[in-house]
Amino acid sequence: PKNVTIIEPEMNINSFTVIDISDIGVVHTSTVGLEFAMANKPIILISETNYRNKGFTYDVISQSDYFSKINMLLNTKSVLTDQVNLARKYFYIMMFLYQKKVPLKFERSIFNGYTYKDFNSLSEMDSVNKIIRSLENDPLYDFIFWD
């Protein structure tokens, strides 16, 4: 259709440009949905991705719900209450608390494996021990560690 543009991987365009020129976003599962929300643009989420039901996306549950939300947002472009703050908080958690350091080896800036000697030596790493302790707990909560 004339109102749809496909962005090929080799095209010189990034997600921020797409967000800037868009009125609303629709994503299946991608961090670009989180970027839309942080840019104060309405975002419709059509999948069960990690940031569904966090308060900063319009989460659809059916085909009719999808078209209803599309029509509403095309007319109002309304964002959710506290959308930007919630998205920024989730971004922080995802990028800084979920991410765990692992012993990576690089040669000439190219990933070339891991630096640990063998599987058993992983238990010497504090971050790995925290994850193992979390897995041992019932119920399993998360891998966010605030210390």
C-alpha positions as a printed Julia matrix, in Angstrom:
147×3 Matrix{Float64}:
   0.0     0.0    0.0
   1.03    3.61  -0.57
   0.94    4.36   3.17
   3.43    1.59   4.06
   7.19    1.94   3.72
   9.51   -1.0    4.15
  12.91   -0.1    5.53
  15.53   -2.49   4.24
  18.58   -3.29   6.41
  21.01   -1.59   4.03
  19.08    1.69   4.02
  20.72    4.6    5.83
  17.95    5.18   8.37
  17.73    4.45  12.09
  14.93    3.87  14.56
  15.08    7.43  15.91
  14.38    8.84  12.44
  11.42    6.47  12.07
  10.08    7.53  15.47
  10.44   11.22  14.61
   8.38   10.92  11.41
   5.74    8.59  12.88
   2.5     9.5   14.61
   2.12    6.12  16.32
   4.11    2.91  16.43
   3.11   -0.74  16.18
   5.62   -3.38  17.22
   5.66   -7.12  17.64
   8.7    -7.45  19.89
  11.46   -4.92  19.65
  13.19   -2.32  21.78
  11.97    0.25  19.25
   8.61    0.07  21.05
  10.34    1.17  24.22
  12.08    3.93  22.26
   8.69    5.12  20.91
   7.3     5.29  24.44
  10.3     7.25  25.73
   9.92    9.67  22.79
   6.34   10.43  23.93
   4.77    8.66  20.96
   1.9     6.19  21.38
   2.97    2.59  20.86
   0.76   -0.41  20.17
   2.17   -3.74  21.27
   0.86   -6.87  19.55
   2.96   -9.55  21.26
   3.94  -10.95  24.63
   7.26   -9.13  24.81
   9.1    -8.37  28.05
   7.67   -4.87  28.43
   4.01   -5.77  27.9
   1.63   -4.65  30.69
   4.13   -2.2   32.15
   1.88    0.84  31.69
   3.56    2.58  28.77
   2.2     0.61  25.8
  -1.25   -0.01  24.35
  -1.41   -3.8   24.62
  -3.86   -5.37  22.18
  -5.65   -8.61  22.92
  -7.51   -9.28  19.66
  -7.82   -8.24  16.05
 -10.79   -5.99  16.79
  -8.93   -4.44  19.75
  -5.97   -3.77  17.44
  -8.06   -1.9   14.87
  -9.96   -0.06  17.58
  -6.71    1.19  19.13
  -5.24    2.1   15.73
  -8.3     4.2   14.9
  -8.38    5.85  18.31
  -4.68    6.73  18.22
  -4.76    8.02  14.64
  -7.48   10.42  15.77
  -6.15   11.39  19.21
  -2.43   10.49  19.27
  -2.88   10.26  23.02
  -0.12    8.83  25.16
  -0.68    6.9   28.35
  -0.53    8.53  31.78
   3.1     8.77  32.93
   4.15    6.89  29.76
   7.56    8.51  29.33
   8.59    8.13  32.99
   7.49    4.49  33.12
   9.3     3.71  29.86
  12.48    5.41  31.08
  12.38    3.47  34.35
  11.91    0.2   32.49
  14.74    1.11  30.09
  17.04    1.71  33.06
  16.11   -1.63  34.63
  16.54   -3.49  31.34
  19.87   -1.91  30.4
  21.57   -1.52  33.76
  20.07   -4.03  36.19
  19.23   -7.01  33.95
  22.58   -6.9   32.18
  25.23   -8.96  33.93
  28.95   -8.79  33.3
  30.41  -11.95  31.84
  34.06  -12.7   31.1
  34.27  -11.92  27.39
  37.37  -12.11  25.26
  37.94   -9.69  22.37
  40.71   -9.68  19.79
  41.04   -6.52  17.68
  37.58   -5.42  18.91
  35.98   -8.67  17.73
  34.32  -11.09  20.16
  36.42  -14.23  20.41
  34.89  -16.29  23.17
  34.95  -16.22  26.95
  37.89  -15.81  29.32
  36.95  -18.34  32.01
  39.05  -21.5   32.15
  36.25  -24.04  32.38
  32.61  -24.34  33.38
  33.39  -24.86  37.08
  35.38  -21.62  37.27
  32.18  -19.68  36.53
  31.14  -20.25  40.12
  33.95  -17.89  41.18
  32.06  -14.94  39.65
  29.8   -13.01  42.02
  27.2   -12.22  39.34
  26.92  -15.89  38.36
  26.53  -16.9   42.02
  23.7   -14.39  42.47
  21.88  -15.8   39.45
  22.35  -19.37  40.71
  20.98  -18.4   44.16
  17.99  -16.77  42.46
  17.33  -19.94  40.46
  17.42  -21.98  43.66
  14.7   -19.84  45.26
  11.07  -20.76  44.98
   9.27  -18.93  43.54
  11.74  -17.56  41.02
  11.46  -13.79  40.93
  14.01  -12.07  38.77
  17.68  -11.39  38.13
  17.58   -7.78  39.29
  20.07   -7.15  42.07
  20.04   -3.72  43.7
  23.49   -3.87  45.32
